[in-house]
Amino acid sequence: MKKVLLLLIPMFLISSESKKPTVEQLFNVETVRVKKISTTFKKRFYGRLEIDDSLVADVVPRFGGYVVRLYADRVYTKVKRGQILAKVYSPEVFKAKEEYLNSLNYASSSGNYKMAQSARQKLLLLGIDEDEIARIKSNRKSDPYTAVRAPVSGYLFEKRVNRGSAFEAKSAIFKIVGLKNIWMEAKISESDIQTVLEGVSFWIETKAVAGRFKAENPVLYPRLDQKGALATLRLELNNSSERLLPGMFATLFVESERESLLTLPRSAVIRKMGSWYVFKAGEYEGEYEPLEVAIKPIDNDNYAILSGLEEGDEVVGNALFMIDSDARINGLF
């Protein structure tokens, strides 16, 4: 944009008594100076709490069979690692147990343990617990039923079998979700991406749970929502108390590292044709120059001036006032 000097000309009134010109300025232009302050960038974003994918475990038997007894019979039941979820009968597993028992008996008489080792390995590959295998060896008896245990601690988010249900090999019959850690996924506009990635402190608040929760390890998803052109920022939260739950709405607060910035109140800066401008005081009183600047929002009241001005420069405090004045009427801006 071409720089134009704008001269606000006060109106002159002539006194009829003295016949001498006297000056009366019908409006005053208030100015402010560019100040340097030490501050941090703070901004809030909104999103939702989600399950941490790394704490999700599917219980998938490597064999087919039937549920004889169901211990984990209610969804969202809390379970511990190693806890028995169900007792099942599998013809394939029972046959493998019998083979292992026979190979142990043969090894006792022949001294050849290769077959026993091979049969034991087959049971391990079928996912049979080592304690159950050890009982076969110590008791010299194979149990027709097999325990399906929880591989991790957490909550039973899915239960796809009931007592008496049949299931196939490689099909998930339970899903367990741990909540000791949880994710926050916040929506970020394109213009805020760089600022957020430069943040050094993150925390969230929810309406459901009182308090402030520290968030860490920000990760920007490598794609934007096509409808709203919004990016997704994911953060991790320690949730050892398990008070935060997936699905809760949350507010994310981002704070940058403390730095020295040149600042102006928001009212002193105005946007025009995709650029930002201020009206800088000129050499003479009442003379102001539209000047393009680069800015970054700091808070609801102030902008950081990245280029275009120096500390101590004087500008019009209300840029909108200038737009509404003679400058606009005369097409100067």
C-alpha positions as CSV (number, residue, x, y, z in Angstrom):
1,M,0.0,0.0,0.0
2,K,1.3,3.4,-0.9
3,K,2.1,5.6,2.1
4,V,0.0,8.7,2.3
5,L,0.5,11.5,4.8
6,L,-2.8,12.3,6.5
7,L,-3.2,15.8,7.8
8,L,-6.1,16.4,10.2
9,I,-6.9,20.1,9.8
10,P,-8.6,21.7,12.8
11,M,-11.5,24.1,12.1
12,F,-10.9,27.8,12.6
13,L,-13.6,30.1,14.0
14,I,-13.2,33.9,13.8
15,S,-14.3,36.0,16.7
16,S,-16.6,38.8,15.6
17,E,-15.5,41.0,18.5
18,S,-11.7,40.9,18.1
19,K,-11.7,40.2,14.4
20,K,-8.6,38.0,15.1
21,P,-8.6,34.3,14.2
22,T,-8.9,31.9,17.2
23,V,-8.5,28.1,16.9
24,E,-10.9,25.6,18.3
25,Q,-10.2,21.9,17.6
26,L,-13.5,20.1,17.4
27,F,-12.0,16.7,18.2
28,N,-8.9,15.4,19.9
29,V,-6.8,12.5,18.6
30,E,-5.5,10.5,21.5
31,T,-2.2,8.8,20.9
32,V,-0.3,5.9,22.6
33,R,3.3,4.9,22.5
34,V,4.8,1.5,21.6
35,K,5.9,-0.1,24.8
36,K,8.3,-3.0,25.5
37,I,7.0,-5.5,28.1
38,S,8.0,-8.9,29.3
39,T,5.1,-11.2,28.8
40,T,3.9,-14.6,27.8
41,F,1.4,-15.6,25.1
42,K,-1.7,-17.2,26.5
43,K,-4.6,-18.6,24.6
44,R,-7.4,-21.1,25.0
45,F,-8.8,-23.8,22.7
46,Y,-11.5,-26.3,23.0
47,G,-11.7,-30.0,22.4
48,R,-12.6,-33.4,23.9
49,L,-10.9,-36.0,26.0
50,E,-10.2,-39.3,24.2
51,I,-8.9,-42.8,25.0
52,D,-5.1,-43.2,24.8
53,D,-4.6,-45.7,22.0
54,S,-1.6,-47.2,23.7
55,L,-3.7,-48.4,26.6
56,V,-6.2,-50.3,24.5
57,A,-6.0,-54.1,24.5
58,D,-8.1,-56.6,22.6
59,V,-8.5,-60.1,24.1
60,V,-8.2,-62.4,21.0
61,P,-8.0,-66.1,21.6
62,R,-5.7,-68.0,19.1
63,F,-8.2,-70.9,19.1
64,G,-11.9,-71.4,18.7
65,G,-14.2,-72.7,21.4
66,Y,-17.2,-72.2,23.8
67,V,-17.7,-70.0,26.9
68,V,-18.3,-72.3,29.8
69,R,-18.3,-69.7,32.6
70,L,-18.2,-65.9,32.2
71,Y,-16.6,-63.9,35.1
72,A,-16.4,-60.5,33.3
73,D,-20.1,-60.4,32.6
74,R,-20.7,-56.6,32.7
75,V,-19.4,-53.9,30.4
76,Y,-17.2,-51.2,32.1
77,T,-16.2,-53.6,34.9
78,K,-12.8,-52.8,36.2
79,V,-10.3,-55.7,35.7
80,K,-6.7,-56.3,36.7
81,R,-3.9,-57.8,34.7
82,G,-4.0,-61.6,35.0
83,Q,-7.6,-61.7,36.2
84,I,-9.7,-64.6,34.8
85,L,-12.3,-63.2,32.4
86,A,-13.9,-66.5,31.3
87,K,-13.4,-70.2,31.4
88,V,-13.7,-71.8,27.9
89,Y,-13.6,-75.2,26.3
90,S,-11.6,-75.6,23.1
91,P,-11.3,-79.0,21.4
92,E,-8.0,-77.8,19.8
93,V,-6.5,-76.7,23.1
94,F,-7.7,-79.8,25.0
95,K,-6.1,-82.0,22.3
96,A,-2.8,-80.1,22.7
97,K,-2.9,-80.5,26.5
98,E,-3.4,-84.3,26.1
99,E,-0.4,-84.4,23.7
100,Y,1.7,-82.6,26.2
101,L,0.7,-84.9,29.0
102,N,1.4,-88.0,26.9
103,S,4.8,-86.6,25.8
104,L,5.7,-86.0,29.5
105,N,4.7,-89.6,30.4
106,Y,6.8,-90.9,27.4
107,A,9.8,-88.7,28.5
108,S,9.6,-90.1,32.0
109,S,10.1,-93.7,30.7
110,S,12.4,-93.0,27.8
111,G,14.4,-89.9,29.0
112,N,13.7,-88.2,25.6
113,Y,12.2,-84.8,26.4
114,K,12.2,-83.4,22.8
115,M,8.6,-84.3,22.2
116,A,7.6,-82.8,25.5
117,Q,9.4,-79.5,24.7
118,S,7.7,-79.4,21.3
119,A,4.2,-80.1,22.8
120,R,4.8,-77.4,25.5
121,Q,5.8,-74.9,22.8
122,K,2.6,-75.6,20.9
123,L,0.6,-74.7,24.0
124,L,2.5,-71.5,24.4
125,L,1.8,-70.5,20.8
126,L,-1.9,-71.1,21.4
127,G,-1.7,-68.5,24.1
128,I,-2.1,-70.9,27.1
129,D,-0.8,-69.4,30.4
130,E,2.5,-70.8,31.6
131,D,1.0,-71.5,35.1
132,E,-1.7,-73.7,33.5
133,I,1.0,-75.6,31.6
134,A,3.0,-76.0,34.8
135,R,0.0,-77.5,36.5
136,I,-0.4,-80.2,33.8
137,K,3.2,-81.2,34.4
138,S,2.9,-81.2,38.2
139,N,-0.5,-82.8,38.5
140,R,-0.1,-85.2,35.5
141,K,-3.6,-84.2,34.5
142,S,-5.0,-82.0,31.7
143,D,-8.0,-79.7,32.5
144,P,-10.5,-79.6,29.6
145,Y,-11.2,-76.0,30.4
146,T,-8.9,-73.1,29.8
147,A,-8.8,-69.7,31.5
148,V,-8.9,-66.5,29.4
149,R,-7.1,-63.8,31.3
150,A,-6.9,-60.0,31.1
151,P,-3.6,-59.0,29.5
152,V,-3.7,-55.5,31.0
153,S,-5.5,-53.7,33.8
154,G,-8.3,-51.3,32.9
155,Y,-12.0,-51.2,32.1
156,L,-14.0,-53.7,30.0
157,F,-15.2,-51.4,27.2
158,E,-16.5,-54.2,25.0
159,K,-17.8,-57.7,25.7
160,R,-18.7,-59.8,22.7
161,V,-19.6,-63.1,24.3
162,N,-22.0,-64.5,26.8
163,R,-22.2,-67.7,28.8
164,G,-22.5,-70.5,26.3
165,S,-21.3,-68.4,23.3
166,A,-19.2,-69.9,20.6
167,F,-16.2,-67.9,19.3
168,E,-13.8,-68.3,16.5
169,A,-10.0,-68.2,16.5
170,K,-8.6,-64.7,16.0
171,S,-11.8,-62.9,16.9
172,A,-11.8,-60.3,19.7
173,I,-14.1,-61.3,22.5
174,F,-13.2,-58.5,25.0
175,K,-11.7,-55.0,24.7
176,I,-9.9,-53.5,27.8
177,V,-9.1,-49.8,28.1
178,G,-6.7,-48.3,30.6
179,L,-7.4,-44.8,31.9
180,K,-4.2,-44.1,33.8
181,N,-3.3,-41.8,30.9
182,I,-5.8,-39.9,28.7
183,W,-5.6,-37.8,25.5
184,M,-6.9,-34.3,24.9
185,E,-7.6,-33.5,21.3
186,A,-8.1,-29.7,20.7
187,K,-9.1,-27.9,17.5
188,I,-6.6,-25.3,16.3
189,S,-7.0,-22.7,13.5
190,E,-4.3,-22.5,10.9
191,S,-3.2,-19.1,12.1
192,D,-2.6,-20.4,15.6
193,I,-0.6,-23.5,14.7
194,Q,2.9,-22.0,14.9
195,T,2.1,-20.2,18.1
196,V,0.7,-23.3,19.8
197,L,3.7,-25.4,18.7
198,E,6.0,-22.8,20.4
199,G,4.0,-23.1,23.7
200,V,5.9,-24.3,26.7
201,S,3.1,-24.8,29.2
202,F,-0.2,-26.6,28.6
203,W,-3.1,-27.4,30.9
204,I,-6.7,-28.2,30.7
205,E,-9.9,-27.6,32.7
206,T,-13.3,-29.3,32.5
207,K,-16.7,-28.5,33.8
208,A,-17.2,-32.0,35.2
209,V,-14.0,-32.2,37.3
210,A,-12.7,-29.3,39.4
211,G,-9.0,-28.4,39.1
212,R,-6.3,-27.8,36.5
213,F,-4.6,-30.8,34.8
214,K,-1.1,-30.5,33.2
215,A,-0.9,-31.7,29.6
216,E,2.3,-32.8,27.9
217,N,3.8,-34.1,24.6
218,P,1.9,-32.0,22.1
219,V,1.5,-33.7,18.7
220,L,0.0,-32.0,15.7
221,Y,-2.0,-34.4,13.4
222,P,-0.6,-34.2,9.8
223,R,-3.9,-33.2,8.3
224,L,-6.6,-30.5,8.6
225,D,-10.4,-30.9,8.8
226,Q,-11.6,-30.1,5.3
227,K,-14.8,-28.5,6.5
228,G,-13.5,-26.1,9.1
229,A,-9.8,-25.9,8.1
230,L,-8.9,-26.8,11.6
231,A,-5.9,-28.7,12.8
232,T,-6.0,-31.2,15.7
233,L,-3.5,-31.0,18.5
234,R,-3.2,-34.0,20.8
235,L,-1.7,-33.9,24.3
236,E,-1.2,-36.5,27.0
237,L,-2.5,-36.2,30.5
238,N,-1.7,-38.2,33.6
239,N,-5.0,-39.6,34.9
240,S,-3.8,-41.8,37.7
241,S,-6.9,-40.7,39.7
242,E,-9.1,-41.8,36.8
243,R,-11.4,-38.8,37.3
244,L,-11.1,-37.7,33.7
245,L,-13.2,-39.7,31.4
246,P,-13.2,-40.2,27.6
247,G,-15.8,-38.0,25.9
248,M,-15.6,-35.1,28.4
249,F,-15.4,-31.6,26.8
250,A,-12.3,-29.7,27.9
251,T,-10.7,-26.3,27.5
252,L,-7.0,-26.2,26.7
253,F,-4.8,-23.3,27.8
254,V,-1.5,-22.7,26.1
255,E,1.2,-20.4,27.4
256,S,4.5,-19.4,25.7
257,E,7.9,-18.8,27.1
258,R,8.4,-15.4,28.6
259,E,9.8,-12.9,26.2
260,S,10.3,-9.2,25.6
261,L,7.8,-7.8,23.1
262,L,6.8,-4.4,21.6
263,T,3.1,-4.0,22.3
264,L,0.1,-1.8,21.4
265,P,-3.5,-1.9,22.5
266,R,-5.8,-3.7,20.0
267,S,-7.7,-0.5,19.4
268,A,-4.5,1.1,17.8
269,V,-4.3,-1.5,15.1
270,I,-6.7,-2.0,12.2
271,R,-7.0,-4.6,9.4
272,K,-7.4,-3.4,5.8
273,M,-7.2,-5.6,2.6
274,G,-5.6,-8.5,4.5
275,S,-2.9,-6.4,6.2
276,W,-2.6,-4.6,9.5
277,Y,-2.0,-0.9,9.9
278,V,-1.5,1.8,12.5
279,F,-1.5,5.6,12.2
280,K,1.9,6.8,13.2
281,A,2.4,10.4,14.4
282,G,4.3,12.5,11.9
283,E,6.8,15.4,12.3
284,Y,4.1,18.0,12.6
285,E,1.2,18.2,15.0
286,G,-1.9,16.7,13.5
287,E,0.0,14.8,10.9
288,Y,-0.4,11.0,10.8
289,E,0.9,8.3,8.4
290,P,-0.8,5.0,7.7
291,L,1.9,2.4,8.4
292,E,1.8,-1.4,7.7
293,V,2.9,-3.6,10.7
294,A,3.2,-7.3,11.5
295,I,1.4,-8.3,14.6
296,K,0.7,-11.3,16.9
297,P,-2.2,-11.4,19.4
298,I,-1.0,-11.6,23.0
299,D,-4.3,-11.5,24.9
300,N,-7.8,-9.9,24.5
301,D,-6.5,-6.4,24.9
302,N,-3.0,-6.2,23.3
303,Y,-1.0,-7.1,20.2
304,A,2.7,-7.8,19.9
305,I,4.3,-5.7,17.2
306,L,6.7,-7.9,15.2
307,S,7.8,-5.3,12.7
308,G,7.1,-1.8,11.4
309,L,7.5,0.2,14.6
310,E,10.1,0.8,17.3
311,E,9.9,1.3,21.0
312,G,8.6,4.8,21.9
313,D,6.9,5.4,18.5
314,E,3.6,7.3,18.9
315,V,0.5,6.1,17.1
316,V,-3.2,6.9,17.2
317,G,-4.9,5.1,20.0
318,N,-8.1,4.4,18.1
319,A,-7.3,3.5,14.5
320,L,-11.0,3.0,13.7
321,F,-11.6,6.7,14.5
322,M,-9.2,7.6,11.8
323,I,-10.9,5.4,9.3
324,D,-14.2,7.1,10.0
325,S,-12.6,10.6,9.7
326,D,-11.7,12.7,6.7
327,A,-9.1,10.1,5.6
328,R,-11.9,7.8,4.5
329,I,-14.1,10.5,3.1
330,N,-11.2,11.7,0.9
331,G,-10.2,8.2,-0.1
332,L,-6.8,8.4,1.4
333,F,-7.0,5.0,3.1
